[in-house]
Amino acid sequence: MGGIARRTALTAAVLGGGSAALAGCGSPLDPRGGEGSDGEVALTVATNAVSGGKNADEADWIKKWVIPRFVRQQRAKGVDVRAEFVPSGVDDEQYKTKLALDLKAHAGPDIMSLDGIWVGEFAQAEYIKPLRAVVGPGAARWEGWRQISAKVRSLARFEGQLYGIPAGTDARVLYFHKPLFRRAGLPEDWQPRSWQDILDAARKLKRLPGVTPLQINAGTAMGEATTMQGVLPLLAGAGGQVSKGDRWYGDTPQLRAVLKFYRDIYAHGLGDPRLQQEAKGRDKSFEKFAGGKLGILAEGDYFWRDVISPKTGTSPMKRRDNDVGYALFPARARGEGLAGRDYVSLSGGAVHVLNPHTRHPQQAFELLGALHSAAALRARLGDSAMITERDDVNDVVLDKDPMLRFCADKAMPVTTFRPGLAAYPEISLALQEATAQVVAGKNPDHTAAAYRKELQEVLGGNDRLIS
């Protein structure tokens, strides 16, 4: 497994020495939380979104709804504010690197969106600070905290401290194509109770010509989707974890069980190993499912909302609500999941954080709170639905969508989150490499042992290894 150069976006930022090291991203932004004309307070908000492009609805919502109302509210209190949205529409790693470079230069936007798994990296690099350190004790008095559960708040927590406000969450489930299930003689209310049930259903689907029975993401080409949609839910289903505290598990019986499950899928023709090696393999799996050529797919609720949405999806399914079933991830066998559970899930999400160098921390925090108000979230969703960070909003909007209500009511209570540790991105890559090796035919036990050696390299020894 070794031999792959490990260089995260933050490492690249430190070595590059400035934003010029990243072609196409421009120069660092000054923290615009400075004084505008005639003492005007100037604030900036940045997310990886751009009108007419990537995450366009988010960009338009911030520009056209959140900012104008915030400015009016501030001016009604006698505070002259100018707020600006700073768009991006680039690859997530490119966006991450740009933020790191800007923050390293004590520049950048006042408020920025980070993937939850970046919080530990940015905190350990001292690019961001806990909310209390930036804002003071008033950060704890924001009215929205009581609507955000402790479990969801963990997205924004590192070493016991809150660094921002979570920006929604999600859940992983198994999707299945009901027309294919009917043809294969499988029930349309399918809910597997074990990994064996999944394999048994896949074997029946294999009898259908031209159909790939099962897609569990694997390999490095799938990136973090391999870890989130595959390894970590399966690991939880085997009763295992990737870490405990700030220490990491290596070659465990639970990891070996996960890798053997991958072998059972890809060594026996139940999944397509070519998809795991292609840069666009995940997108192709979406297309195959929407086209009735893939039977079972492990994915997040993003797949339902944004990929196969009948009107706005990238691979729309006009009969989605009739033709697509969804089920919980089962434990390996009943009671064998983490904490003795029968079913498991995995959740992620973004976090909005403050620039520790903002010149107006109080107004920046008020704008941060405005981004996460119940009114703002409901305005963004309109007639659509998603699992937001706020329970009061979820209580209203999720009833519009039975699938998302299923995720909130059934998957979220048994979910886990990725560890908010600085080493996680490299650990995730090592797990992706391990699945790639098994899909390519390597022995799962040998692969698990090689994964442990890889952790030694990533962590610089055995001090932070549990097994």
C-alpha positions in Angstrom: 0.0 0.0 0.0 2.9 2.3 0.6 4.7 4.5 -2.0 1.9 7.0 -2.5 3.0 10.6 -1.7 0.9 11.9 1.1 0.4 15.6 0.7 -2.8 17.1 2.0 -4.1 20.5 0.9 -2.9 22.0 4.1 0.6 20.5 3.6 0.6 22.0 0.1 -0.4 25.3 1.5 2.4 25.4 4.0 5.0 24.4 1.5 3.6 26.6 -1.3 4.0 29.7 0.8 1.1 31.7 -0.7 -2.0 31.6 -2.9 0.2 32.1 -6.0 1.2 28.5 -5.5 -2.3 27.5 -6.5 -2.9 28.3 -10.2 -6.2 29.8 -11.0 -7.3 30.6 -7.4 -6.1 34.2 -7.4 -4.4 36.0 -4.5 -5.4 36.0 -0.9 -8.4 38.0 0.1 -7.8 40.6 2.8 -10.1 39.9 5.7 -12.8 42.3 4.5 -14.1 42.7 8.0 -12.5 46.1 7.9 -13.9 49.6 7.7 -15.7 50.5 4.5 -16.3 54.1 3.5 -17.5 56.4 6.3 -16.9 53.8 9.0 -19.0 51.1 7.3 -18.5 47.5 8.6 -17.5 45.3 5.7 -18.0 41.5 5.9 -17.5 38.6 3.5 -18.9 35.1 3.3 -17.3 32.3 1.2 -18.5 28.9 0.3 -17.7 26.6 -2.6 -20.7 27.8 -4.6 -21.3 30.1 -7.6 -24.4 31.4 -9.3 -25.1 29.4 -12.4 -22.6 26.7 -11.5 -21.6 24.5 -8.5 -24.1 24.7 -5.7 -25.9 27.6 -7.4 -28.9 27.5 -5.1 -26.6 28.1 -2.1 -24.9 31.0 -3.7 -28.1 32.6 -4.8 -29.7 32.1 -1.3 -26.8 33.8 0.5 -26.6 36.7 -2.0 -30.3 37.3 -2.5 -31.9 36.3 0.8 -29.5 36.1 3.7 -27.2 39.1 3.1 -29.9 41.7 2.2 -32.0 40.8 5.3 -29.0 40.8 7.5 -27.9 44.3 6.3 -31.4 45.7 6.8 -31.5 44.2 10.4 -28.1 45.7 11.2 -29.0 49.1 9.9 -32.2 49.1 11.8 -30.0 48.7 14.9 -27.8 51.6 13.8 -24.9 49.5 12.4 -23.9 50.4 8.9 -22.9 47.1 7.3 -21.9 46.0 3.8 -21.7 42.2 3.3 -20.5 40.4 0.2 -20.6 36.8 -1.0 -17.3 35.5 -2.3 -18.1 32.7 -4.8 -16.1 29.6 -5.8 -17.0 26.9 -8.2 -13.9 24.6 -8.0 -12.9 21.2 -6.9 -13.3 20.8 -3.1 -9.5 20.2 -2.6 -8.7 23.3 -4.6 -11.2 25.3 -2.5 -9.7 23.8 0.7 -6.2 24.7 -0.3 -7.1 28.3 -1.2 -8.7 28.8 2.2 -5.7 27.4 3.9 -3.4 29.7 2.0 -5.5 32.7 2.8 -5.8 31.9 6.5 -2.0 31.3 6.7 -1.5 34.8 5.4 -4.0 36.2 8.0 -6.3 37.0 5.1 -9.5 35.4 3.7 -13.2 35.8 4.2 -14.8 36.6 7.6 -17.1 33.5 7.3 -16.2 30.4 5.4 -17.6 26.9 4.8 -15.5 23.9 5.6 -16.2 20.2 5.2 -16.6 18.8 8.7 -13.6 16.6 8.3 -11.3 19.6 7.6 -12.1 21.2 11.0 -9.4 19.2 12.8 -6.8 19.9 10.2 -7.5 23.6 10.2 -7.6 23.8 14.0 -4.4 21.9 14.5 -2.7 24.1 11.9 -4.1 27.1 14.0 -5.8 28.5 10.9 -9.1 28.6 12.8 -9.9 29.1 16.5 -12.8 28.0 18.7 -15.9 30.3 18.5 -15.5 31.4 22.1 -11.9 32.5 21.4 -13.0 34.6 18.4 -16.3 36.0 19.7 -16.1 35.7 23.5 -18.8 34.2 25.8 -21.6 35.6 23.7 -21.0 32.7 21.2 -22.7 30.3 23.7 -25.8 32.5 23.9 -26.9 32.1 20.3 -30.5 31.1 20.3 -30.0 28.4 17.7 -27.9 26.1 19.8 -30.9 24.6 21.5 -32.2 23.4 18.1 -29.0 21.6 17.2 -28.5 18.2 18.8 -25.3 17.3 20.5 -24.7 14.6 17.8 -25.0 17.1 15.0 -22.9 19.7 16.9 -20.0 17.1 16.9 -19.5 18.0 13.2 -18.1 21.4 14.4 -16.2 20.1 17.5 -12.5 19.4 17.8 -10.8 18.4 21.0 -13.9 19.4 23.0 -14.3 22.9 21.5 -16.8 24.2 19.0 -15.3 25.9 16.0 -18.4 26.8 14.1 -22.0 26.0 13.3 -22.9 22.8 11.4 -24.5 23.5 8.0 -26.9 20.5 7.7 -26.2 16.8 7.8 -27.2 13.6 6.0 -27.4 9.8 6.3 -26.2 6.8 4.3 -28.7 4.1 3.2 -29.0 1.3 0.7 -31.1 2.2 -2.4 -32.6 -0.5 -4.5 -34.3 -0.5 -7.9 -37.8 -1.9 -7.4 -38.5 -2.9 -11.0 -35.3 -5.0 -11.0 -36.2 -6.5 -7.7 -39.6 -7.5 -9.1 -37.9 -9.2 -12.1 -35.5 -11.0 -9.7 -38.3 -12.2 -7.4 -37.2 -10.0 -4.5 -39.6 -8.1 -2.2 -40.3 -4.4 -2.9 -40.2 -3.7 0.9 -36.7 -5.2 1.2 -34.8 -4.5 4.4 -31.7 -6.7 4.7 -30.9 -7.9 8.3 -27.4 -8.9 7.6 -24.6 -8.6 5.1 -25.5 -12.1 3.9 -29.0 -10.9 3.0 -27.3 -8.2 0.8 -25.2 -10.8 -1.0 -28.1 -13.2 -1.4 -30.2 -10.4 -3.1 -27.2 -9.5 -5.3 -26.9 -13.1 -6.5 -30.5 -13.1 -7.6 -30.0 -9.8 -9.4 -27.0 -11.3 -11.1 -29.3 -13.5 -13.1 -30.7 -10.5 -14.9 -28.9 -9.9 -18.2 -27.0 -6.6 -18.4 -27.5 -5.7 -14.7 -24.8 -4.9 -12.2 -26.2 -6.3 -8.9 -24.5 -4.2 -6.3 -22.3 -1.0 -6.0 -20.3 -0.4 -2.8 -17.8 2.3 -3.5 -14.2 1.2 -3.4 -10.7 2.5 -4.4 -9.1 5.9 -4.5 -10.8 7.1 -7.7 -14.0 7.3 -5.7 -12.2 9.4 -3.0 -14.0 10.1 0.2 -17.1 8.5 -1.2 -15.4 5.1 -0.8 -14.8 5.8 2.9 -18.2 7.3 3.6 -20.5 5.1 1.5 -18.5 1.9 2.0 -15.8 1.4 4.6 -17.1 3.3 7.6 -20.8 2.2 7.5 -19.6 -1.4 7.1 -17.0 -1.0 9.8 -19.7 0.2 12.2 -21.9 -2.7 11.1 -19.1 -5.1 12.1 -18.9 -3.4 15.5 -15.7 -1.5 14.7 -14.4 2.0 14.7 -11.6 3.8 12.8 -10.5 5.6 15.9 -11.0 6.1 19.7 -10.1 9.4 21.2 -7.0 10.5 19.3 -5.8 7.0 18.7 -6.4 4.8 15.6 -7.3 1.2 15.0 -5.3 -0.7 12.5 -5.5 -4.4 11.7 -8.6 -5.4 13.6 -11.0 -8.4 13.1 -13.7 -5.8 12.1 -11.6 -4.3 9.4 -10.8 -7.8 8.0 -14.5 -8.5 8.0 -15.1 -5.4 5.9 -12.4 -6.2 3.4 -13.7 -9.8 3.1 -17.1 -8.4 2.3 -15.6 -6.3 -0.5 -13.9 -9.5 -1.8 -17.2 -11.3 -1.7 -18.7 -8.6 -3.9 -16.0 -8.0 -6.4 -14.4 -11.4 -6.7 -17.7 -13.1 -7.4 -19.1 -10.7 -10.1 -21.6 -9.0 -7.8 -20.1 -5.6 -8.5 -18.3 -4.0 -11.4 -14.6 -3.6 -10.5 -14.0 -1.3 -13.5 -16.2 1.4 -12.0 -14.0 1.5 -8.9 -11.0 2.5 -11.1 -12.6 5.2 -13.3 -12.4 8.9 -12.5 -16.1 9.2 -13.2 -17.0 5.8 -11.8 -19.3 7.1 -9.2 -21.2 9.2 -11.7 -21.5 6.2 -13.9 -22.9 4.2 -11.1 -25.6 6.9 -10.7 -26.4 6.7 -14.4 -26.6 2.9 -14.3 -29.0 2.9 -11.4 -31.2 5.6 -13.0 -31.2 3.6 -16.2 -32.3 0.3 -14.6 -28.9 -1.3 -14.9 -27.8 -1.4 -11.3 -29.8 -3.1 -8.5 -28.4 -2.0 -5.1 -26.5 1.2 -4.4 -25.0 2.4 -1.1 -25.2 6.2 -1.0 -26.2 9.3 1.0 -29.5 11.1 0.9 -27.8 13.5 -1.6 -28.4 10.8 -4.2 -32.1 11.0 -3.7 -32.3 14.8 -3.4 -29.8 15.9 -6.1 -29.0 13.0 -8.4 -32.2 11.2 -9.2 -34.6 14.0 -8.4 -37.3 13.8 -11.1 -37.1 17.5 -12.1 -33.7 18.8 -11.1 -31.4 15.7 -10.8 -28.2 15.1 -12.8 -29.5 11.6 -13.5 -33.3 12.2 -13.1 -35.7 9.4 -12.6 -39.3 10.5 -13.5 -40.7 7.6 -11.5 -38.3 7.9 -8.6 -40.9 7.8 -5.9 -42.4 4.6 -7.3 -39.3 2.8 -8.6 -36.7 3.5 -5.9 -36.7 1.8 -2.5 -34.4 2.5 0.4 -33.3 0.5 3.4 -31.0 0.8 6.4 -27.5 -0.5 6.4 -27.7 -3.8 8.4 -25.1 -4.9 10.8 -23.0 -7.9 9.7 -25.5 -9.9 11.7 -28.2 -8.9 14.2 -26.8 -7.2 17.2 -23.2 -7.1 15.8 -23.2 -3.4 14.9 -21.5 -0.7 16.9 -23.1 -0.5 20.4 -24.9 -3.7 19.7 -27.1 -2.2 17.0 -28.9 -4.1 14.3 -28.6 -1.2 11.8 -26.1 1.6 11.2 -25.5 4.7 9.1 -22.9 7.4 8.6 -23.3 11.1 8.5 -21.3 14.1 7.4 -21.9 17.8 6.7 -20.3 21.2 6.3 -19.4 23.7 9.0 -19.4 27.5 8.8 -16.5 28.9 10.8 -15.2 32.4 11.5 -11.9 33.8 10.4 -9.9 34.4 13.6 -8.5 37.5 12.1 -11.8 39.2 11.3 -11.9 42.8 12.5 -15.5 42.6 13.4 -16.1 39.4 15.3 -19.4 40.4 16.8 -21.0 41.4 13.5 -19.4 38.4 11.8 -21.0 36.1 14.4 -24.3 37.7 14.0 -24.1 37.1 10.2 -23.1 33.5 11.0 -26.2 33.1 13.1 -28.3 34.6 10.4 -27.1 31.9 8.0 -28.4 29.3 10.4 -31.7 30.9 11.5 -34.9 28.9 11.0 -36.3 31.6 8.7 -33.1 31.5 6.5 -33.1 27.7 6.2 -36.8 27.5 5.3 -36.3 30.2 2.7 -33.5 28.3 1.1 -35.4 25.0 1.0 -38.7 26.5 -0.4 -40.7 23.5 -1.5 -37.8 21.1 -1.3 -36.5 19.2 1.7 -33.2 18.2 3.3 -31.9 17.3 6.7 -30.9 20.6 8.2 -28.9 21.2 11.3 -32.0 22.5 13.1 -34.6 20.2 14.7 -37.3 22.8 14.5 -36.8 23.2 10.7 -36.7 19.4 10.2 -39.9 19.0 12.1 -41.6 21.1 9.3 -39.8 20.4 6.1 -39.1 16.7 6.2 -42.8 15.7 6.1 -42.7 16.8 2.5 -40.4 13.9 1.6 -41.0 10.4 3.1 -37.5 9.3 2.1 -35.8 12.1 4.0 -38.2 11.6 6.9 -37.0 7.9 6.9 -33.4 9.1 7.1 -34.1 11.5 9.9 -36.3 9.0 12.0 -34.5 5.7 11.3 -31.0 6.3 10.1 -29.9 9.4 12.2 -30.6 7.6 15.5 -28.1 4.9 14.6 -25.6 7.0 12.7 -22.0 7.8 13.4 -19.7 10.6 12.2 -16.2 10.7 10.9 -13.6 11.6 13.5 -12.7 15.3 13.7 -9.0 14.6 13.8 -6.3 16.2 11.8 -4.9 12.8 10.5 -8.3 11.6 9.2 -7.9 12.6 5.5 -4.7 10.5 5.3 -6.3 7.6 7.2 -9.2 7.8 4.8 -6.9 7.6 1.8 -5.2 4.5 3.4 -8.6 2.9 3.7 -9.5 3.7 0.1 -6.2 2.1 -1.0 -7.0 -1.0 1.1 -10.3 -1.5 -0.7 -8.6 -1.0 -4.1 -6.2 -3.7 -3.3 -9.0 -6.2 -2.4 -11.0 -5.3 -5.5 -7.8 -6.0 -7.5 -7.6 -9.5 -6.0 -5.3 -9.1 -3.0 -6.0 -11.2 0.1 -8.1 -9.2 2.7 -6.0 -10.4 5.7 -2.7 -9.3 4.0 -4.3 -6.0 3.0 -5.4 -5.3 6.6 -1.9 -6.0 7.8 -0.5 -3.6 5.1 -3.0 -1.0 6.2 -1.6 -1.1 9.7 1.9 -0.5 8.4 0.5 2.4 6.4 -0.9 3.9 9.6 2.5 3.6 11.2 3.9 5.8 8.3 1.1 8.3 8.5 1.2 8.6 12.3 5.0 8.5 12.6 5.1 5.3 14.7 3.0 3.2 17.0 2.2 5.7 19.8 -1.2 6.5 18.4 -2.1 3.0 17.2 -4.5 0.9 19.2 -4.0 -2.3 17.2 
